[in-house]
Amino acid sequence: MPALRAEYIPILGAFAKLFSKRIWAHARILLIGAIVSPAERTVTAALRVMGLSGEKHFQNYHRVLNRAVWSSLEASHLLLGLLVSAFAMSGPIILGLDDTIERRRGAKIKAKGIYRDPFLLCVPSCPLW
């Protein structure tokens, strides 16, 4: 099983508060597996790279993503805070956002006219959390 360098462990530990103790054991394996996986970032690839390809109860790892109670919004909020504190200690933060969706035409395509153009957002650097 691949191991992460020691300095990454506290960073991953910050996400533990989002999960129950039982779920965190599975989520941590998936997170590390997704980081060290050389190819796809799927549950199967994460388990394979972590040496758990023969796991009998692999469905428990899938349940972390589709049944376990945790907030992806809180996880993204936490990740953004970690990224800002690591890479943007001072100065402005410039984010390029693109919210365009597929441009398709057809009788069954709903809400064709609501798509907006991409925009650039500049946020002054400040402690977010």
C-alpha positions, -999 to +999 in steps of 0.1 A: +000+000+000+015+034-010+021+059+017+020+096+016+048+118+029+045+128+065+037+164+058+005+155+039-011+136+068-022+167+088-037+181+056-058+150+051-066+150+088-084+183+084-111+165+064-117+139+091-142+162+109-166+159+079-171+122+083-181+098+111-152+077+125-164+046+107-168+064+074-135+083+077-116+050+076-130+043+041-129+079+029-092+082+039-083+052+018-103+066-012-087+100-008-051+087-006-058+063-034-072+091-056-041+112-049-015+085-057-035+068-086-016+073-119-046+071-141-083+074-135-097+088-102-124+061-097-132+041-066-119+010-083-086+026-094-082+041-058-087+006-043-064-010-068-035+014-061-040+010-024-037-028-027-073-035-020-084-048-054-094-081-038-115-064-011-146-086-005-167-056+008-157-031-019-193-017-019-186+000+014-161+022-004-187+031-030-212+039-002-189+067+010-198+086-021-235+077-025-249+069+009-227+083+037-238+115+053-212+142+046-213+176+028-193+181-004-200+218+001-182+217+035-154+197+020-149+222-008-151+251+017-123+234+037-102+227+006-105+263-005-094+275+029-064+251+028-054+263-007-057+299+001-036+295+033-010+276+013-007+296-019-021+330-013-008+344+019-010+380+006-022+397-025-053+393-046-067+360-055-078+358-092-102+330-101-112+322-136-146+307-137-164+291-166-200+281-161-208+272-197-226+240-203-228+220-235-241+239-265-265+215-281-296+220-302-327+199-305-363+196-297-357+178-264-330+202-250-346+222-222-336+258-212-314+265-242-313+302-236-301+303-200-264+296-205-241+325-197-206+335-209-176+327-187-164+355-165-133+364-144-136+370-107-110+389-087-113+385-049-091+405-026-069+383-004-083+381+031-086+354+058-117+335+047-119+313+078 
